[in-house]
Amino acid sequence: MRGKYPILTVLTALLLVAGAALAQVPTGTIAGHVVDANGSMPGVTVTATSAHLQGARSATTTEAGDFMFPFLPPGEYVVKFELAGYQTVEATIKVTAAQTAKLDAEMALVKLSEEITVTGRYETISAASAAASTVEQSVLEQLPVQRDLYRAVNLAPGVHATGPRSGGTRDSNITISGAQSYESLFLINGVVVNENLRGQATNLFIEDAIQETTTMTSGVSAEYGRFAGGVVNMLTKSGGNEFSGSLRANLENDSWVEATPVTVSRADTVNETFEATLGGKFLQDKLWFFAAARDRGISEQRQTTGTNISMPYGEDELRYEGKLTYSLTPEHRLIASYSERNRDWTNYYYTSYPPVDRAQFYDRSIPETLLSLNYTGVLSENLFLEGQYSQRELTFVGSGSRYTDMIQGTPVIERSNLYIGNSPLFCAVCGQETRDNEDFLLKGTYFLSTASAGSHDIVFGVDRFTDMVKNDNHQSGSDWQVRVPSFIFQGEDWYPRIPGGPASTSVQLWWRPIPIYSQGTEFTTDSIFVNDRWRLNDRLSFNVGLRYDKNDGVDANGSKVSDDSRISPRLGVTWDTSGDGDLVVNASYGNYVTALAGTGNVANASPAGNPSLMGWYYRGPGINTGSEPYVSGADALQQIWDWFFNDYCDAEGNCGTENIGAIYTTRFTGYNRIIEDSLASPYAEEFSLGAVKRFGSSTMVRLDAVHREFKDLYLTHLDMGTGKVEVIAFDQNWGMQDLGFIENSDYLKREYDGVSLQAQYRHDRWNVGGNYTWSKAWGNFDGETSGAGPITSTANPYYYPEYFEDRWANPEGYLNIDQRHKARAWVVWDAFNTAHHRLSLSLLQSYYSGTPYGALGLVRAARYVTNPGYTTPPTTTQYYYTPRDAYRTDDVTATDIGLNYSFKFRALGTDLELFIQPEIENVFNEQAVTNPNLGVEDRGTGYNNYADFNPFTDTPVEGVHWAKGPLFGQPDDPFDYQQPRTFRVSVGFRF
């Protein structure tokens, strides 16, 4: 483990002289209208102040009585309205990221009082056409959940943790409003932090440095692009005029996590995560600073699958963040920020393939940095300007096998369950992988106020975002894989079962060489946008936007794969039924255009950096097919290579390297699977309706309905009409190969319908909130996997169509991400809050309905098709023995409780607060299975004890033609269950 305590000593010293921070970018807006008894009031001086703002911002109402403050750091504001002869009106209001807070005022002539104080709204649910909710970090800290971006986003309605599972955790990737998990936009301080392959947010933050997280799930304005799901804005703190800070230790222990039914062992070691923040001023209202650090060490036990070998697992992670905020005047602000994250693993393993032996575990590291510069300026009372530059860099070091020879560098994979042994996937000694991005943004805002046509908040700008990846994607150390039908487990030992013989198709030998080394991909989206938030009157407002996105993709071989553009309309209308915000009705329509994936589907059409595939059947002597003694995986590989490369002759007289000629499948990436024309960018078309109801100043309820259709998805088209191409690769002429094209198609279907209800109540010592989402996701294209990220469909009637039928190869049904019900409700009660003591209690209740899966196997369709002339037709085709949504995972219920106690006192010239925060997740230790085994046995997956059948005419019988694997629908390892009962505690101090 990395040494923590010297770091903590330095941070503690710094904390004694520095202070905490308040977020700045992205910003929010306050806009409103001022009237008196006679109508609109021009010339009123409006002043906004906040601890989050350097200095004060002032504006004068227009002839129509309108005013606007854009580029406000989110937080609580005091707004004053002043005019000679009139009573001063003062109001408080909450500003959240990327939202416009509406604040109208009515002024009266001076009589008895010189000032009127109005109780402002403190709302975290948007009332505009954009469905948005904000989770403040102060609230997240009081709830019994981890305090990161993932948990904050998952508290929002319309959000589902149903994407492919993240590596090494129970967490499944976030999906928003029916999109694939890599199609949402994650921003930290307005900067893109999406990971390049799977599109989830990288954790470039320190939890105690977060101020709030806003999630938009529908009705998003034209200011945002390159997404088809939702937009998430996280804000971190930025300093202030008052010095303050924090130091926290988060304590966890593997033994504090209840064992699951398949847990073998747990480590009794306290894992510590230390966080520290400091911030304050160099110059009052001029120059603020903020710094934070986080050091986490994990030591726990992981275990193999089948062999149940307990392995010590360690993870060290160190994060830094620094930010300077300079305000030349309150109207002009510069922000420079830098974040760094370094991760080091001991005994890491690739979780998409369950490991069966110690060879799968290795050490690796991933360093990552993020730099951003931001300027906002008020050029006049009507014209405002923002500019931003950001750059993120990430590198994989040491991922995969350390060996490149044919024995130690070749993994053995069980075909049905993807169990893996002998050697890990990928290659640690074949070069590093980098995943970077860069963004330039220039945005202007013009405020136009008219007496007859209302006010216009017009935002316009340009954006250039570039996604860059460089990687030679070796699939193993040797570039070979051996795929077998099953493993035999005996205690901590495993043995591959390898049927042989001249007609066997059970064992596949895959060679996956890379023909050309990568130059690096570069996928750029150039965007122009304009968006008008038009307030016609007190009751009727519109959002009218248009965005132009041009995608320009260059693959790792330097070839252009896309030169596409699309215009996206964004339209919304808001009707305030009484003009006072009591009941507001919204409707919106929009198109959301995604960026091209810099890894996965599109990028994988290039020969550079991507593996080809040549496959042979093993037809030598059977290995481990009888009784004991069995031979190990390494010894079995030696026998396979002896047969394949050397002088063994099979029963048909094939001897020596003649076996190499008996190839059964080929895919020469970039040679016979290419992009013929420029690809169009996939997009989502959305319709939404919503209503917001307020009950006084303490309660707010919002109801939204959303319908989305996802279009222009990618498939591979290969039939007799697409032709053939001669392939010369790897110093060999492979002859004429079937040619396929990656293209857009309307065959692939994804539709989403969702209805969300969210509510909040704040009053005195109570903070109550929650949401419920009913949804369904329907279609025939899941579009991503945990291992590969974005994929291109080959299960379609345009890919070797003679071997395919929709009804069994790719039926429509509920998609993997479908979750019918999701409900979360929480309550925080401040039991007491005195001068020295504060105690709050919290409860979070969650319910998630299960997600669908079916029994999917492989059928040997080629036996019943007359080859019309393909070079290497598919020997097997996927076959749904059940509907794709025949089964569902268990419903998940969980009750979490937390306690927050703090003691406040005066020391060292400042107010110190000591705190302790114990939490328990899943108090009743519910044990829902969330990630079941999906293994199916049939002839196509190498189980010769099942009969073949004609998929075009026969109906397969379970037990005769196929069977569910022995663990089908059951968990493979502890991470396949919901989070067991877990205790953790945080202690620390702040000032």
Summary of the structure (lengths in Angstrom):
residues: 991
radius of gyration: 30.1
end to end distance: 29.7
largest distance: 110.7
contacts: 3659
relative contact order: 0.11
helix: 7%
strand: 52%
